[in-house]
């Protein structure tokens, strides 16, 4: 087959130069320093993107000496940037690893801390300032100190997390069983604020606060406008197309992408229009 390639999008939205990728990606890559970290099988590969930058040494995950051959090897679930030179990575085996990009004597990825979680993490986590918020396979939501890896508090989700854990305007949102959206305050113990039935369709992406309102886009094309402090639905609109990602600001316009590639403007909905 063809060698995998990564492509860069220019500020004008055009397709830029391509770079060969040394393998299939297991989850989304993440930018760090002057390059990009690529989550490949059993390793993290640092790919410099600025001309003249030196290639870095990979981080290779240490595997068990006597692995259980009946189980597939762990795969990367999510990478999240903590600072300009540090990321947090979690794999399907429940290993949480803090990785630093170091430059002395040459660029390399260095494991600065690792923790084996008691239960696997199956969806992307959220990181904000000095805390990490993640949901595990035991239907628990945990808040962890990003430096010490100490768990600061936990809460029962009463269901499986079926989408990423999102942190928006200091609040945490978790979709469970593709049927309910839960909102939490982090103090740092997670405290549930409200829940919202999703009526058979999960979220297309992260909720977004715009103009003091919480905008929720669902995969079935429904857009909800909520009061952020409660589950009160102020407006409910059907766009007629399946939605595939979060509402995003493009200049002064709030847009949500659909499955057919269209971008739907949402400003009129926030102002009470159709």
N, C-alpha and C positions, 0 to 999 in steps of 0.2 A: 504494500500500500504506500501511499504518499506520506512523506515526512510531515508530522503536524507542524502548523505554523501559528504564531500569534500575530495579530494585526493591531496597529495603533490608529486611533481616530484623531484627526487633526482638530484644532480649535474651531475650524469652520465646518466640522462635521464630515469631512471627506476621509476616505480610507487612506491611511498613511503606509509607511513601510512595514514589511513583514519580517519576522524573525523566526528561525526554526526553533521548535520546542522539542526537547529530547525525551518525548514520551507523552502518554495520555494524562490529562489532568484529572485528579480525583475530586476536586471541588474548585471553587473560584480562586484565582490567584489574587495577590495583594501587593500593592506598591510599598516599597520600603527603601529609604535612602535614595540612591541614584538608579534603582532598578526595580525589578519585580520578583517576588518569590512565587515559584511554581510548585504546587503540591503534586508531586509525582509518586508513583508506587514506592513506598518505604523510604522516601527521602523528600527533602525540600531543596529545590534548586534555585540559586540566586542568579538572575539574568540581568546584567546591567543594560540600561537602555540609552544612556548618554554616551556620545562618542568619546572615546579615550578612556572610558571607565574600565577598570580591570575586572575580569570575571572572579567570582568568589567561590570558595569551596562549599560544597553541599553539606547540609545536615542530614546524616543517615540515621534512621531510627534503629535502635538496638532491638533485635528480635529475641524471643525466648530461645534458650539453648535446645530445649526439647518441646517444640510447639505442638499444640493439639492439631494434628493433621486433618481432623474432621471439621475444623473450623477454618473459614477463609482468613487470610492475613488481614490485619486491621487496615482500614482506609481512612484518609483524612476526611473529616466532617466539615471543619470550618477553621479559617484563619482570621484573626482580628488584630489590627494594629493597636499597640498600647502607647507607643511614642515614635519619635523619628527613627529610632534604631532597634525597636523591639516589637515582637508580635507574640500572640498567644495562639497555640494550635491545639486542637483536640481531635482524636481519632475514634474510630468506631469501637475500639477496645477499651475506651474510657481513660486513655492516657492524656493528661493535660500538661502541655509543655510550653515553657516560656523560652523563646529563642531570641538571641541578640545578633545583630549584624555588627561584627567587629572588623576593624581595618588594620590592626597591628598583629603580625608583621605584614599581612596581606588580607584582603577581604575574605571573611568566612562567617558562616552561621554557627553560633555557639549556643548550646543548651545551658541556660543559667538556672533553671529549676524545672522539676518534673514531679507530678503527683498522679498516682493511679487512683482514679475515682472508684467508689464502691459499686456504682451502677453506670452503664454506658450513657453517653450523650448522643442523641439521635438527630437533633436539629441544631442549626447555628445558634450561638449564644450572642449576648450583647455585652459590650464593655463601655464604661463611661467613667472618666477620671480614674479613680483608684479601685473601682469595683468591677466584678464580672458577674453577670446574671445568667444562669443556665438552667435548663430543664433536663431531667434525666429519665431513664426508662422506668423508674419506679414512681413516675407521676409526681415528682417533687420539683419545686422551683427553689433554687439555691442562690444566695448572694455571697460572693467570695471576695476577700481582699486580693487584689491583683498581684501584690508583691509577696505577701506571706503565704498565700494560698489557704488562709484560714477561712472557714465557712462562718459568716456573720449571722446568718439566719436562713430559715427554710419555711416553705409553705406547701400544703397539699394542693395539687391541681385537680384531683378527682377525675382525671382523664389523661390521655396521652397527648403530649404536645405534638401538633401536626403541622406546624409551620415554624419559622424562625422566632426566637425571642427578640422582641423589639423594645428599644428604649427611646421614648419620644417625650421631649420637654420634661424630663425628670420622672416620668411614669413608665412602667413596664407593662407591655401587652403580650399576652400569650393566647394562641388559638389552641383549643383542645378538641379532639375527636372530630375535627372539621365541622363542629356544630355550635361552638360557643367561643366568644371572645372575653377573656378575663383581663381586668385592669388592676395593677398593683401600685402601691406607693412603697418606696424603699427608704427605710428609716434607721438602720440599714436592714432590719428584718422586713421581709416582704409582707405587706398588709393589703389584703384584697379590698378594692374600692367598689367594684361592681362587676357584673357579668351581663353579656348580651347574647341572646340566641341568634345564630347565623342562618337558621332555616335552610339547611341543606347545602350551603355553598361556603367554602373557606375563603380567606382573604387572598387577593392577588399579590399583596405586598404589604409593607409597613404602613400603619396609619400615619397621618400627618396632621399637625395642628397648623391651621391657617386662619388668621383673623379671629382668634379666640374660639374656633370651632374645630372639632376633631373630624377629619375626613377619612372615611373607610371605604376602600374599593374592594368589591368581592369578585370572585372569578366568574360568576354568572352574569356580570355586567351591571350589577346593582351598586349604586353609590349611596352611602349613608352620611348624613351630616349630624353629628352628635354634640351634646354638651359634654365637654371633657371630664367634668367632675362627677358625672352620673351617666347612666345608660339611656338617658332620654334622647330619643331619635327626633330631631327637629325637622329633618327632611329626608325623603327617600325617593331616589330616581333610578329608572332603568335605562341604560344607554343602548341596549339592543345588540351589544357585541360582548363576547367573552373578554375579560380583562386579564392582563398578564403581569402587571407590575404595580408598584406604588405610585400614587399621585406625586408629581415632581414639579418644581418651579423651573420654568424656562423664561428668564427675564422676569417680566411681571405677570406671566401667564401660568396658571395652574393646570397641568395636563396629566392625563392618564392614558397609557398605551393599551391598545386592544390586540386581539389575536391576529387580526388581518393587517396589522401594521399602522392603523390609524391612531392619531392622537386626539383625544376628546378634551376640549376646554371645560373647566369646572367652575370658572369664576361666577358665571350666571347662577349656578346652583347655590353658591355661598350667599349670593345677594337675594335669593328667593325666587329666581327666575326658573325657566324650564330649559 
